Amino acid sequence: MMKHSSMRLDKFLVEMGIGSRSQVKEMAKKGRIRVNGAAASDTSMKISPQQDMVEADGRPVAYAAVEYYMLNKPAGVVSATEDSRYPVVTDLIETAVRRDLFPVGRLDLDTEGLLLLTNDGDLAHRLLSPRRHVDKVYEVVYEGIFPKDGARRFEEGIILEDGTRTLPAHWKQEGDRRGLLTIQEGKFHQVKRMMEVLGCRVTYLKRLSMGSLKLDAALKPGDYRPLTSEELEALKKEGAGKEQET
Ligand code: URA
């Protein structure tokens, strides 16, 4: 939302988590909503969230501009805001003030790990831009024999089954059938497809970091917490960096 922009009172109240559109309408009819001290019976009125004083049941409704959460996504939950079959990641963030959070990028249904949820569209756009080359680190458990020249091939960029070439990626073997893969892009099922080219099948995948943002080891699958100001500052700096060719 732009500074000092105006918006409908009902939209504002819904976004701030006061209730659904019909609930806030009902509250307003009963005189429970006030704008600058006066009862607002018509929720279609325009307000300026930064300038007007809105109260619900006598309590000021604070304008929460943007929210940022780190989630350890569990398997079985979809990286989306709605799904007809599975629970979605935004349902897991119970403390969110705003109703317009969305996941920054996607992890597969069976992938676990770091997922950023926010309503800051600009930051999300910058972090996801294929031209930013934000490093993502994944823990990979696989079946099959990882070839001796696998790390070199990843470093050089490999051709996926659809003919596209991946940007240089870094592989670090971490024991038997387990490694850490750092990629700079986010193609559909990218890690699984890269491993597939080498003849390996991913059996477990977890994202550990995205740029400077590292998954908090204290978060169990399904747990989340707001980003600290340091984490947010570092991410914003990253997003503000120069775009690169390709
Ligand atoms: N690569 C994949 O194959 N799946 C994910 O969820 C993320 C990266």
Boltz pocket constraint, residues with backbone or C-beta under 6 A from the ligand:
constraints:
  - pocket:
      binder: B
      contacts: [[A, 106], [A, 107], [A, 108], [A, 109], [A, 111], [A, 187], [A, 188], [A, 189], [A, 190], [A, 191], [A, 192], [A, 193], [A, 205]]
      max_distance: 6.0
